[in-house]
Amino acid sequence: AEVGVWQSILTARGLVSNPQDDIDLWLRFAGLCRRSGNLKLADRVLTKPFGHVSTGLNARDAAQDSIRLDSLTSHKLRFAYLKHQWAANGGS
């Protein structure tokens, strides 16, 4: 139920603001989706509003990174995406 409530709120907020302006809220929502087992929605939340998410683990990923966010925000997004990938792969 919490995921549905958050989704409704963020959808309404999206009508008046950019996801990049509320990245902390979107990252919290992605974490909630991940913890509730809704990995497909977590993936959409992390990738759709922000474009390609590179993990920055190799030079090619870093060069292809299409996210144009400040450094701290970019690191937060990458860390959230790595947690999502970890969960999607069964934590191994």
C-alpha positions as CSV (number, residue, x, y, z in Angstrom):
1,A,0.0,0.0,0.0
2,E,2.8,2.4,0.8
3,V,4.3,2.0,-2.7
4,G,0.9,3.0,-4.3
5,V,0.6,6.0,-2.1
6,W,4.1,7.2,-2.8
7,Q,3.6,6.6,-6.5
8,S,0.4,8.7,-6.5
9,I,2.1,11.5,-4.6
10,L,5.2,11.6,-6.9
11,T,3.1,11.4,-10.0
12,A,1.2,14.5,-8.8
13,R,4.4,16.2,-7.9
14,G,5.8,15.4,-11.3
15,L,3.1,17.6,-12.9
16,V,4.7,20.7,-11.3
17,S,8.3,19.8,-10.8
18,N,11.2,17.9,-12.4
19,P,12.4,14.6,-10.9
20,Q,15.9,16.1,-10.8
21,D,14.6,18.7,-8.4
22,D,13.3,16.1,-6.0
23,I,15.9,13.4,-6.4
24,D,16.1,12.5,-2.7
25,L,12.3,11.7,-2.7
26,W,12.7,9.6,-5.9
27,L,15.6,7.7,-4.4
28,R,13.6,7.0,-1.2
29,F,10.7,5.8,-3.4
30,A,13.1,3.5,-5.4
31,G,14.4,2.1,-2.1
32,L,10.8,1.5,-0.9
33,C,10.0,-0.3,-4.2
34,R,13.2,-2.4,-3.9
35,R,12.5,-3.4,-0.2
36,S,8.9,-4.3,-1.1
37,G,10.2,-6.6,-3.9
38,N,8.9,-4.4,-6.7
39,L,12.2,-4.4,-8.6
40,K,10.7,-3.5,-12.0
41,L,9.2,-0.3,-10.6
42,A,12.5,0.4,-8.7
43,D,14.4,0.1,-12.0
44,R,11.9,2.4,-13.8
45,V,12.1,5.0,-11.0
46,L,15.9,5.0,-11.2
47,T,16.3,5.1,-14.9
48,K,13.4,6.7,-16.6
49,P,13.5,10.2,-15.0
50,F,17.3,10.5,-15.0
51,G,18.4,8.8,-18.3
52,H,21.2,6.3,-18.5
53,V,22.6,5.4,-15.1
54,S,26.2,4.3,-15.2
55,T,27.7,2.7,-12.2
56,G,31.0,4.5,-12.9
57,L,32.9,1.2,-12.3
58,N,34.8,1.4,-15.5
59,A,35.9,4.2,-17.8
60,R,33.5,3.3,-20.6
61,D,30.5,3.6,-18.2
62,A,31.7,6.9,-17.0
63,A,32.2,8.2,-20.5
64,Q,28.7,7.1,-21.5
65,D,27.0,8.6,-18.5
66,S,24.2,10.8,-19.8
67,I,23.2,12.1,-16.3
68,R,24.0,15.8,-16.0
69,L,23.6,16.3,-12.3
70,D,25.9,17.7,-9.7
71,S,28.5,15.4,-8.3
72,L,26.8,14.6,-5.0
73,T,23.5,13.8,-6.6
74,S,25.1,11.7,-9.3
75,H,26.9,9.7,-6.6
76,K,23.6,9.2,-4.7
77,L,21.9,8.0,-7.9
78,R,24.7,5.6,-8.7
79,F,24.8,4.2,-5.2
80,A,21.0,3.6,-5.3
81,Y,21.3,1.9,-8.7
82,L,24.1,-0.4,-7.4
83,K,21.8,-1.4,-4.5
84,H,19.0,-2.1,-6.9
85,Q,21.3,-4.2,-9.1
86,W,22.5,-6.1,-6.0
87,A,18.9,-6.9,-5.1
88,A,17.9,-7.8,-8.6
89,N,20.8,-10.3,-8.8
90,G,19.7,-12.0,-5.6
91,G,22.3,-10.2,-3.4
92,S,25.2,-12.2,-4.7
